[in-house]
Amino acid sequence: MGRLQGRKEREPFVLEHASIATGDEKGTVQKDMSVLVSADGRIEQVCPTPLAYVPSGYHRINATGKFVAPGLINAHTHLFADGKPLSGGTDLSPRVVDAALKVVHSPAGRVLMDARIKGTVSTLLNSGVTTIRTLGDVGYEAVRLRDRIDADELTGPRMLAAGPLLAIPGGHGDPFIALSCSSPEEARRRTRENLDHGVNAIKVAATGGVTDATKLGEAGSPQMTEEEMAAVCDEAHEFGVLVAAHAQSPEGVKAALKAGVDTIEHGSVLDDEMIGLFLDNPRSLRGFSALDPTLSAGLPLVKISQQELGISDIVRGNSELVVDGMVKSAKQAHENGIAVGVGTDTGMTFVPQYGTWRELDYLVRYADFTPAQAFHAATQVNARNLGFDNVTGSVDTGKDADLIVLDEDPAKNIRTLADPKLVIVRGKPVWRPEVKHFEEIDRLLDSF
């Protein structure tokens, strides 16, 4: 598998005789096109190949029979794990928790975590993902990696890095990937603490979650209050930073939307008030809120046998309580014109870092999307939801060259996204992209 590469100079090149899968909602394809990429990594010309002017010194890449498409955007990733089963539901003593935290946050632990996330980000990039948002980190390792990529020390995807999420004491993610707060004032202070560490994304836990629940019914139970989440949003929005909310019940989703969060992660059955807030949310940063259903994190937990998953009774039971609502909310959002994005919750049980394409497949099979609409969600819609639509998400002149080269049209065959032939991120090609697959996990995911 190709690792994140060190500094290398960009060289101008042209992809010739390609079919361009535009990523629009209709699945439009432009045939026999050329895409010129300048030395600064931007798309400088998109036109029919016979009309293309290719300056001397440009490398010519013959893309006859191939499809050039926008790179995938994954709006919900965790980089500390690879997707193999997480234990979940284990009642750890304070002594064990304190010991584990000391190891993770020690100088040696920091070095190990930096190395681990460098590997998981490499997997995401090699699978065709050119932009990611992390939503729950052990510390600020994703911030450090993002800064190295932005400084051209490494070739990697564009990153929004959230650092630790914000939760109530003992709530979802606390203490391993969360900072706890128990009042609006403390929530505001914790938000500023993350911002001071350089994060450019924020996440709150509006409800309990599945993988770390200690009792049945904890997933979806309200945790952070509307007032606490509103304090987070006010602080983050002042600095132009979007806020995501883990929410898996109607109560949690509604409170988060009223507080002004910009994206709901997971979701639940929606009522008219929630639908209205998604479409017109005056407290959000840009006047609307989006939904990332993360079906990849839910469906395997109820579709595959508990024994094969290797999960506890608590995890299985909580999954059964919330997954149906996640699927229904994805359908409702799609039907009502809500901005539905693509995030997979990578690193969670049976959500490998290389499986972004599966979320598109689930949107088609379970939420009534067409393949073209699902690919549109993972590119143009995600770019708008995350505030990057002026620089990425489509194959347009002036945007960064975040591209993938495929054997087939992804708007007709989503599975072609599982095997990109070339990945280009901000004008830098990743030749012969490969990832290490977990064959047994893939077999079980394919089984349903």
Secondary structure, DSSP 8 states (H G I E B T S, - for coil): ----EE------EEEEEEEEE---TT--EEEEEEEEE-TTSBEEEEEEGGG----TT-EEEE-TT-EEEE-EEEEEE--S--SS----S----HHHHHHHHHHHTSHHHHHHHHHHHHHHHHHHHHTTEEEEEE---SSSHHHHHHHHHHTTSEE--EEE---SEEE-TT-TTTTTTEEE--SHHHHHHHHHHHHHTT-S-EEEESBB-STT-SSTT-BT-B-S-HHHHHHHHHHHHHTT--EEEEE-SHHHHHHHHHHT-SEEEE-----HHHHHHHH--TTSSSS--EEE--HHHHHHHHHS-HHHHT--HHHHHHHHHHHHHHHHHHHHHHHTT--B-----BTSTT--TT-HHHHHHHHHHHH---HHHHHHIIIIIHHHHTT-TTTSSS--TTSB--EEEESS-TTT-GGGGGS-SEEEETTEEEES------HHHHHHHHT-
